[in-house]
């Protein structure tokens, strides 16, 4: 896929592949609401635009959660969003998650040398998840990338719903990608099986290599 402007492709890659980057000292509030244990459906939709071209993306996951996997899934959210700018040689300040009522939120400011000539790229990332109940939640993430010439923007919404016990063969932390649509067209040829804990560990190693750490 051709890179458009500053960061459209990196945003697509992070949303679609789930690349992650290390976060030093990332901690969640101790009183963070827990999602029910069992099987959850995560319906992700996203719009990515550079002002000229727009992508509409949807991914649907089945995820098996227990208390540990629930908290790990929050960390994976951070890893994915840092990856959307790490491919542009940008690094982010450490996020500081804060809980206000039933809303968990964090922001990150990122910067680094832009691939476009001798410019500095910058990104602002804002994330908030609202816990409607122990069986439902909704998250919104907004990513704005820019340098001195161009700007791109991504907005992602994830609707999460508890649907019962985990399917046979699924252990806590297991994730199954059920659908992956781009501009309404199904691109997934077969279901993809992953694990939230493995994703975090593997992508820490990947990003350490990518950033030379």
Secondary structure as UniProt FT lines:
FT   TURN            5..7
FT   HELIX           8..17
FT   TURN            24..25
FT   TURN            30..31
FT   STRAND          38..49
FT   STRAND          54..65
FT   HELIX           67..86
FT   TURN            87..89
FT   STRAND          91..92
FT   STRAND          98..100
FT   TURN            101..102
FT   STRAND          103..113
FT   TURN            117..118
FT   STRAND          120..133
FT   TURN            134..135
FT   STRAND          136..146
FT   STRAND          151..164
FT   TURN            168..169
FT   TURN            172..173
FT   STRAND          174..182
FT   TURN            183..184
FT   STRAND          185..186
FT   STRAND          192..195
FT   HELIX           196..210
FT   TURN            211..212
//
